[in-house]
Amino acid sequence: MAKNVCIETERMMLRTVTMVDIEDVALTWKLYEHKISHEEAEEAIRWMLGNHERNTPEDFIHLCLAIIHKEDDRFIGWCGLDHRNPCQPNAVLFYLLKEEYWGIGLATEAAKAVLKYAFCKLRLTQVDSGAYAENIASKRVMEKARMRYLGRDKDGGYSFTLTRQEYVKDRRCD
């Protein structure tokens, strides 16, 4: 599997994080909490790169991509797939954007790109996702990405899924 991932969308580049990104990682790793140290950022990058090296379709662990906004060449958030929880049978789609980039469709664009990568490149069989009950915007992202709504989870949040078979039924893997 490719260690360096680069997915281009109309308005963004989703790419593997490198050591060049230490400052952006330090500022955004815990986006809603606080800045982390450069040492913690370096450790996070090494962890991400290690996962990229170990990922295979048969043993997928974690894919964390930086979201770069093409218009201003800024590091604006994260997206990817996580499959580290042994209680979760499928990889889970995630996305996180800086607040000033909310409401203009970038999360949906990133989610669609990651789902295409998951099913067409990684050939995963199913991807799940979810959102807190109060996060209606994130629920809408999953709906627009054409994930299937499963209902409320045990905490009252929204639960979604999409299988590879559902994905390729009406979308192409080019």
C-alpha positions in Angstrom: 0.0 0.0 0.0 1.2 3.5 -0.7 3.0 5.3 2.1 2.4 8.7 0.7 -1.2 9.4 -0.1 -2.3 12.4 -2.1 -6.0 12.9 -3.1 -6.9 16.0 -5.0 -10.4 17.4 -5.0 -11.8 20.5 -6.6 -10.8 22.7 -3.7 -8.5 20.7 -1.6 -5.5 18.4 -1.4 -5.8 15.5 1.1 -2.3 14.3 1.8 0.0 12.4 4.0 1.4 14.5 6.8 5.2 14.9 6.8 7.7 16.4 9.3 7.4 19.7 7.3 4.0 20.0 8.9 5.1 20.0 12.5 3.8 23.5 13.3 0.4 22.8 11.7 0.2 19.5 13.5 1.0 21.3 16.8 -1.7 23.8 16.2 -4.4 21.5 15.0 -3.9 18.1 16.5 -6.2 18.9 19.4 -8.1 21.5 17.5 -10.7 22.3 20.1 -8.4 21.9 23.2 -5.0 23.4 23.0 -1.8 23.6 21.0 0.6 20.6 21.5 4.4 20.8 21.8 6.6 20.3 18.8 7.8 17.1 20.4 4.2 15.8 20.7 3.6 16.9 17.1 6.6 15.0 15.9 5.5 11.9 17.8 2.0 12.2 16.2 3.5 12.4 12.7 5.7 9.4 13.3 2.6 7.5 14.6 0.7 8.5 11.4 3.5 7.6 9.1 3.9 4.2 10.9 0.3 3.4 10.4 0.5 4.3 6.7 3.4 1.9 6.3 1.5 -0.9 8.1 -1.9 -0.5 6.4 -3.0 -3.1 4.0 -6.5 -3.9 2.7 -6.5 -7.0 4.9 -5.1 -5.3 8.0 -6.2 -1.6 7.8 -5.3 0.4 10.9 -5.5 4.1 10.4 -5.2 6.7 7.7 -4.9 10.4 8.8 -4.6 13.0 6.0 -4.0 16.7 6.2 -6.6 18.8 4.4 -4.9 21.6 2.5 -7.2 24.3 1.1 -6.0 25.1 -2.5 -7.2 28.7 -2.6 -5.0 29.8 0.3 -2.7 26.8 0.6 -3.6 26.5 4.3 -3.6 23.4 6.5 -7.3 23.5 7.5 -8.0 20.2 9.2 -7.9 16.4 9.1 -9.8 13.6 7.5 -9.3 9.8 7.1 -10.3 6.4 8.3 -9.8 4.8 11.7 -9.9 1.1 12.5 -8.0 0.9 15.8 -11.0 0.0 18.0 -11.3 -3.8 18.2 -15.0 -3.4 19.1 -15.7 -1.6 15.8 -15.9 -4.1 12.9 -15.3 -1.6 10.1 -13.1 1.4 9.5 -14.7 4.7 10.6 -14.7 7.8 8.4 -13.6 11.0 10.2 -13.2 14.7 9.3 -12.4 17.8 11.3 -12.1 21.3 9.9 -11.2 24.6 11.4 -14.3 26.6 12.1 -13.7 29.3 9.5 -14.0 26.6 6.8 -17.4 25.3 8.0 -20.6 25.6 6.0 -19.1 25.7 2.5 -19.1 22.0 1.6 -15.5 21.2 2.3 -16.2 18.5 4.8 -18.6 16.8 2.3 -15.9 17.1 -0.4 -13.3 15.5 1.9 -15.7 12.8 3.0 -16.6 11.8 -0.6 -12.9 11.7 -1.5 -12.0 9.5 1.5 -14.9 7.1 0.7 -13.7 6.8 -2.9 -10.2 6.1 -1.7 -11.5 3.6 0.9 -13.5 1.6 -1.7 -11.6 2.0 -4.9 -7.9 2.0 -3.7 -8.0 0.3 -0.3 -10.9 -2.0 -1.4 -12.4 -1.9 2.0 -15.7 -3.7 2.3 -17.5 -1.3 4.6 -17.0 2.1 6.2 -19.0 3.4 9.2 -19.3 6.9 10.6 -21.3 8.9 13.1 -22.0 12.2 14.7 -23.1 13.5 18.1 -26.8 14.3 18.3 -26.2 18.0 18.4 -23.9 17.9 15.3 -26.5 18.3 12.6 -24.0 19.7 10.2 -21.9 16.5 10.4 -25.0 14.4 9.9 -25.7 16.3 6.7 -22.1 15.6 5.5 -22.7 11.9 5.8 -26.1 12.2 4.1 -24.6 14.2 1.2 -21.8 11.6 0.9 -24.6 9.2 0.4 -23.9 7.0 3.4 -26.8 4.9 4.7 -28.5 6.1 7.9 -28.7 3.4 10.5 -30.5 5.3 13.2 -29.4 6.6 16.6 -26.5 5.0 18.4 -26.5 4.1 22.2 -25.5 7.6 23.1 -28.2 9.2 20.9 -25.9 10.2 18.1 -26.3 9.5 14.4 -25.0 6.3 12.9 -24.1 5.8 9.2 -22.5 3.1 7.1 -21.7 2.4 3.4 -20.6 -0.8 1.8 -18.3 -1.1 -1.2 -21.2 -2.8 -3.0 -23.5 0.2 -2.3 -20.7 2.6 -3.3 -19.8 1.0 -6.7 -23.5 0.5 -7.6 -23.9 4.1 -8.6 -20.3 5.6 -8.5 -17.3 4.7 -10.5 -13.8 3.7 -9.3 -11.6 5.4 -11.9 
